């Protein structure tokens, strides 16, 4: 099983939650999400590279796509992407009605 197949259920669940949140017909706030995405992806790149470079984590080359950000395979960013999708969507869904 490849790392993308492991990531797939998390990304699909996040996409479903985002879809439900968008169903509330309130325009999402793009600027805060964009700022959070840049910060979180940058931090993921820094710390994943540090962890991989220190030897704490290693990846089977046969199970990754081969697309790398430094030492980190791009698959490593899937959990950050899922969180970036799911957290604001859940915040939006659980906000009291009328606070949108």
C-alpha positions as CSV (number, residue, x, y, z in Angstrom):
1,X,0.0,0.0,0.0
2,X,1.4,3.4,-0.9
3,X,1.3,6.5,1.3
4,X,-1.2,8.1,-1.0
5,X,-3.6,5.2,-0.3
6,X,-3.1,5.7,3.4
7,X,-3.8,9.5,3.0
8,X,-6.9,9.0,0.8
9,X,-9.5,8.3,3.5
10,X,-8.4,11.4,5.5
11,X,-8.5,13.7,2.5
12,X,-11.9,12.3,1.4
13,X,-13.3,12.8,4.9
14,X,-12.1,16.3,4.9
15,X,-13.6,17.0,1.5
16,X,-17.0,15.7,2.7
17,X,-16.9,17.9,5.8
18,X,-15.9,20.9,3.6
19,X,-18.8,20.1,1.2
20,X,-21.3,20.0,4.1
21,X,-20.0,23.3,5.4
22,X,-20.2,24.9,2.0
23,X,-23.8,23.7,1.9
24,X,-24.7,26.3,4.5
25,X,-24.4,28.8,1.7
26,X,-22.2,31.2,3.5
27,X,-19.1,32.4,1.6
28,X,-15.9,31.1,3.1
29,X,-13.3,33.5,4.3
30,X,-10.5,33.0,1.9
31,X,-7.8,35.3,3.3
32,X,-7.5,33.8,6.8
33,X,-7.5,30.3,5.3
34,X,-4.7,31.3,2.8
35,X,-2.6,32.8,5.6
36,X,-3.1,29.7,7.7
37,X,-2.3,27.4,4.7
38,X,1.0,29.3,4.0
39,X,2.1,29.2,7.6
40,X,1.1,25.5,8.2
41,X,2.6,24.2,5.0
42,X,5.8,26.1,5.7
43,X,6.0,24.7,9.2
44,X,5.3,21.2,7.9
45,X,8.1,21.6,5.4
46,X,10.6,22.8,8.0
47,X,9.8,20.2,10.7
48,X,9.3,17.3,8.4
49,X,12.7,18.0,6.8
50,X,14.3,18.3,10.3
51,X,12.7,15.0,11.4
52,X,13.6,13.1,8.3
53,X,17.1,14.7,8.2
54,X,17.8,13.6,11.8
55,X,16.9,10.0,10.9
56,X,13.9,9.8,13.2
57,X,11.7,8.9,10.2
58,X,12.5,7.2,7.0
59,X,10.3,6.3,4.0
60,X,10.3,3.3,1.7
61,X,11.2,4.8,-1.7
62,X,8.9,2.2,-3.4
63,X,5.9,3.6,-1.6
64,X,6.3,7.3,-2.2
65,X,5.5,9.3,-5.4
66,X,9.1,10.6,-5.6
67,X,8.0,14.2,-5.5
68,X,9.9,15.8,-2.7
69,X,10.0,19.1,-0.8
70,X,13.6,18.9,0.4
71,X,13.8,15.6,2.1
72,X,10.1,15.2,2.7
73,X,7.8,13.4,0.2
74,X,4.9,15.5,-0.9
75,X,2.6,12.8,0.7
76,X,3.7,14.1,4.1
77,X,1.7,17.3,3.5
78,X,-1.6,15.5,3.1
79,X,-2.4,15.5,6.8
80,X,-1.7,19.2,7.0
81,X,-4.0,19.7,4.0
82,X,-6.7,17.6,5.6
83,X,-6.5,19.7,8.8
84,X,-6.5,22.9,6.8
85,X,-9.7,21.8,5.1
86,X,-11.4,20.2,8.1
87,X,-10.8,22.5,11.0
88,X,-12.3,25.7,9.4
89,X,-15.2,23.6,8.0
90,X,-16.0,22.1,11.4
91,X,-15.6,25.6,13.0
92,X,-18.1,26.8,10.5
93,X,-20.5,23.9,11.0
94,X,-20.5,24.2,14.8
95,X,-20.8,28.0,15.0
96,X,-24.0,29.1,16.5
97,X,-26.6,30.0,13.9
98,X,-26.6,33.6,13.0
99,X,-22.9,34.1,13.8
100,X,-21.9,33.5,10.2
